[in-house]
Amino acid sequence: MKSSTLFRQRYIQVIFAVILGICFGHFWPDLGRDIKPVADAFIKLIRMMLAPLVFSTIVLGIASHSHRHGSSVASTLFKSMGLFYFLTLLALLSGWLAAALLQPGVGWHLQTATIDRHLLPALSANPAEKGVTGFLMQIIPTTFVSAFTEPEILPVLLLAMLTGFAIAHAKPTSDHVLKLMDELGKIFFSIFDVIIKLAPLAAFASMAFTVGQHGIQSLAGFSYLILSFYLACTAFVLLVLGGLARWHGFSLWKLIRYIREELLVVLGTSSSEPVLPPLLQKLQTLGCKKDVSGLVLPMAYSFNLDGTAIYLTLASLFIAQACDIQLSNTQILSLIATMLLTSKGAAGVSGSGFVALVATLGIIPDLPLEGATLLLGIDRFMSEARALTSTVSNVVVCLIVSIWEGACDRKLLQQQLDRA
């Protein structure tokens, strides 16, 4: 492949952008901090399109699936949710095991009275005060339109599922609605294709800001915690996801090579949201039927955030160790049970994992909320691993559910992965 052709590949552009961003932020930190709005603008553009994309994709997936397979859409939803919670539980246990074995917080002897709680503006107020009931109520939008204007994606999921079932039960008059929804989806994907071309620029700005704001040297004091988290994520991907992939007859390593371009975009932007549309298209290329993959993958983005789940247990137990708090087995089990809820709905944008952590600490009285301030400076360096882990997990889940439902061409899947 010629060098000019190679550089046209988006993943190569993102790699160069990340390297240039690190150098720029290191040598010109002030300018690096100043160009943060470029990365923020990219994420805002992505979020602008995410709600209509998710809505049209899920509506089309449910309605089409119901038309072709009758009531089996309920089976698909049930299997998907069961797998989501199973993997979330394993991810939470992975974070707990990593914290127990590596003990990244031991020896800190942190006094919470010396911590300024006001360093957590706007993060601690809402989730902590709402509690579990408030979190569940957030899923229901105030109005039909408000679901598309609110930052949370869960209301859009609820609305899309209700609309999809309603269209499915309105046959045969719903055929023209399905055709309209399919055409709208194509338009949304076309708009997204234009936006995603800005990914290398966003990756450059994001890395320049991160290094300019915190400095490479800021990693030194927290390097063991960051290493522990990356090891926990790697172990989860290789052992849990790799085992599931092997059990279902495909190679995780080949799958990662197949979606490497999308993973590099996630790495550069610290967000999994920009790659949702291209992953949907790649899953169809792998042989997954559109009505199943279009239903499962968008749901996974809110219900299967395994990177965030690993972060929640590891970060919480790090805070306990740093504050010399001994948690009993009952307290740890209670913590994990709570995180099965608070890990859901945190959209794959950089910083959402930290918000979920604050929400968890606000509900659990055994750990000091002030301890979360320890992670403020390094959260950006951990968000890449969260987003990458969740992205790989979501693709694996979608393939597995498609295989369960007989909606995946296994021969085509193998052929495409062998070419990767």
N, C-alpha and C positions, 0 to 999 in steps of 0.2 A: 504494500500500500504506500503510495507516494505521501511525502510529508504534508503537502498542501491538502490532500484528501483526508489524511489522518487528523489534521487540525480542525477540519470541519465537523468531526465527531464531537458531540456536546460533552461527553464525559472527559475528553482530552482538554477541552476548553475549561471545564470546571477545575480539573487538576491544576492547570496553569494559573487559573484565577485564585485558587486557594493558596498556592505557593507565593504568588505575587502579593496577595493580601497579607500574609504573615510577614513578609519582608517590609511591606509598606507600613504596617502597623508598628513594627519594631523600630524602624528608622525615623518615621514621622508620626509618632503617636498622636499628636494633636490633630493632624489631618485625618488620621485613621478614625478618631472619635467623631470627627465632624461629618464623615460620609456615612454614618450609620443610617440616616434617613433613606439612603438608596436601598439598603437591605429591607428596612421597614416598609418602604413603598412596594417592593416586590411581594412581600408577604401579604400586604393589604390587597394587592391585585389578585393574589391567589385566593384569599379568603372571600373576595368579592364574587368569584366564580364558583367557589366550593359549594355553597348552598344550592344554587340552581342545578349544578352538576349532580350532586348527591340526590337531590329530589327527583330529577328526571330519570336517573339511572335506576334508583330503587323502585320508583313507580313502574317503570317499564319492565324491570326484572320481576316484580311480584305479579303484575297483570299478565305478562306474557307467560310466566310459569304457570299461573292458574289456568290460563286458556288452554295450555298444552297438556298439563298434568293434573288438572282438577285441584283437589285439596292437598296435593303433595307439597305445596309451598309451605304449609304449616310444618311439615316434616323437615324441610330444608332449614327453616328458621329455628326449629327446636334443636336440630343437630348442630347448627352453627353456634347457638348460644351455649349449648353444653360444652362444645369444644373451646369456645372463648373462655368460659369460666374455669375449665380444667387447666388450660395453659396459663391463665392468670394466677391460679393457685400455685402451679409449679414455679412460675416466675417469682412470686412472693416468697416461696420457700427457698428459691435459689439465692435471693438477696439476703434472707435470714441466715442461710448456711454460710455464705461468704463472710458476713459480719461476724458470725460465731467462730469461724476458723481463722480468719485473717485479723480480726479485732483492730480495725483501723482507728478507733477512737480511744483505745486504752492509753493512759498516760497523759491525757490532755488536762484532766482535773479542772474543768471549766466551772466557774462560779457564775450562775445565770443572773445573779443580782448586778453584775458588772456590765451586762449586755443591754444595749439600747434597743428596746422593743420597737421604738418608732422607726427603726430601719425597715420595718415591714409595712409600709403604707399601702392601703388598698388591697393588700394581699390577705392579710389576716382578718380583716373586718367581715367581709362577706361570707366566705365558706365556713369559717369557724362559728359565726353566729347563727347561720341557717341550720346547721346540723344535718342529720340524715333526712328528716322530713323535708326540710327546705331544699335539699339536693334533689330529692325525688320530684318535688313540685316544679323544679326548674325545667324538667323534661317537657312539661305542658306549656306551649306558647300562649301568650296573652290573647293574640288574635292569629288568624291564618297568615296575615302578611308579616306580623312581628317575628315569626319563625325565621324569616329570611333576613331580618335586620338585626337580630340578636347575635352576639359572638359565638354562642354555644351551637354545636351541631346536632345535639340530641333532639331538640324540638323539631328540626328538619327531618330527622329519621322517623320520628313518631308520625309527623304529618304525611310523609311519603308513604309509610306503610298503610296508613288509613286510606289514603287516596288510591294506592295500588289495589287494595282489597275492594274498594268501592267500584273502581273501573272493572275489575274482574267479575263482579257480580252484576254488572250492567250489560252483559253481552245479550245480543250481538251488536247493540247500538254503540258499544265502546270501541269498536274496531277503528273508527276514524279518530278517536281520542288517542289510541295507541300509536297510530301513524303520526299524528301531530306531535306526540311526546317524543317519538323517535327522531323526527326532524329537528325538534328543538334541541335534543341531546347532541345531534351532529353539529348544530350551530354553536352550542356551548363548548364542545370539544375544539372546534376551529378557533374560537376566541382564545381558548386555553393554550393552543399551539403557538399563538403569537406571543402570549405572555411568557411562556416557558423559555423562549429564546433569550430572555433577560437573565436566566439562571446564572451564567458565569459572572455577570456584573454584580448580581446580588451576593454570590459566594465571595467575590473579592471584597466587597464592602463589609460583609459580615465578619470575615476573618480579620480584616484591617481594624475594625472596631474592637473586636475581642482582644487582640494582642495590644492595641493601643490603649485600651481602657485598663486592662488588668496586667499586661506585661507578661512575657514568657516566664520571668522570674517568680511571678505570683503562684506558679504551679508547685514551687519547691516545698512549701509548708504543707500542702495538701496532696502531694504526689502519691503517697501511699493509699489515701482514700480513693483518689481517681483511678489508680492502678487496680485497686480491689474491685471497683465498680466495673471497669473494663474487663477484668478477668471473669467476673460473675456473668456479664452479658455474653462473653465469648463461650463460656462453658454452657450456658443455656442454649445458645444457637447450635453449637456443635453436638451436644449430648441430647437435648430434648428435641429440638427441631430436626436435627440430623437423624435422630432415631426414628421420628415419625415419618420423615421423608423416605428413609430406607425401607421402613415397614410397608409403605404404600407404593414402593417400586420406582422411585425416582431419586436422583442424586441431588443433595442439597448444594454441593459445591458447583455442579453444573448449573443449577438454578441461580445461584449467586452470580456466576459469570454471565448468565443470560440477562440479568437485570442490573448489571454493573453500572450502566449509565445512570439509571435512576438512583442507585445507592450513592453514587458520587454527588448527585444533585442534593440528596438528603444530607450528606456529609458537609457540603459547602454551605447550605442554608440553615442547617440545624433544624430542619422541618421536614416531616414526611408528607405534608399536604400537597406540595407541588408535583409529586409523582403519582398521585391517584389516577388521573386520566390516562397517562401512558401505561401504567401498570394494568389497567383494565383492558387496554388494547393488546398488550403483550400476553395477558392471560388467554384472550380469545385466540391469539396466534398459536398458543401452546395447545389449543384444542378444547378449552373450557367453553361451554355454552354461555352465551351472553346473558340469558335470563337467570342463570345461577351465579356466575361471577359478578354480574351487575348488582345482584342483591347482597351477596356475602361480603365482598371487599369493602364497600362503603360502610357497612355495619361494623366491620372489624376495626375501622379507623376510630370508632368510639368505644367499642366493647372489648377490644383485644390489644390493649397497650401494654405489652409485656415488658418493654424497656422501662416504662414508667413504674410498673409493678416491682421490678427488681430494685429500682432506685428508691422506692418508698420504704421497703423493709431495710435495705442497707443503710439509707440515710437516717432513718428513725433509730435504728440500733446503734449507729455511729454517735448520734446525739446522746443516747442513753449511756454509752461507754464514756464519751467525753465529759459528761456531767456526773460520772460515778454513780449512776442509777442502776440498781440491780432489778431487772424485770423477771418476774416468775414465769413459769411456763404458761399459766393461765392468762397472764397479762399479754404475753407474746401471741397466744392464740386469739385473744380478743383484738389485738392490734391487726393481725392478719385478716380476721373476719371483717373488720372495719374497712381495711384497704381493698377488699373485694368489691366494695361499693365505691369508695372515693377514687379508685384507679380508673373508673369508667367515665367516659365523657370528656376527659381532658384531651382536647384536640391536639394533633401532632405538630404544634408550633413551639418554637424554642421558648422555654420558660414555663410551659404549662405543667411540666412535671413538678416544678417548685411550688406552683399554686396548689397542686394536688397534695403535696407534702404538708403545706400549711393548713389545708383543709383537714387533713388527717390529724395533725397535732392539735387542731382546735377542738376536735371531737373527743380525742383520747386525753384524759386528764393526767395520765401517768408521766407524760413527757412534756418538758417546758417548751412552749412555743418560741421563746427567745432563742433556743438552740438552733433554730432554722437560719438565724443570721450568719452562723458559721459557714453556710453553704452559698450565701449570696454571691461572693466573689468568684467562686469556681463553678457555679451552676452552668454557665455557658459552655465550659469545657466538658461537662458531663452530658449535655443535651444531645450531642452528636450520637453518642452510644445509645441513648434512649430511643432516638428516632430511627437509627439504623436497625436496632433489635426489633422494634415494633414493625417496621416495614417488612423485614424478612419473614417475621412470624405471620403477618397478615397474608402475604403471598402464599406461604405454605398452607395456612388454614384454608384459603380459597381453593387451592388445588385439591386438598384432602376432601373437603365437602363436595366438590365437583365429582371426585372419584366415587364417593359414597352414593351420590345421587345418580350415577351413571351418566353424568353430563360432561365427561372428559374423554376425548379421543386419546387413549393411552399410547397408541402407535405414533400419532402425531406429536404427542408430548415428548416421547423419547427421541424422535427424529430432531425436533427443534432444540432440545437440550444438548444433543450430541454435536450439533453445529455451533453451539455457543463458544 
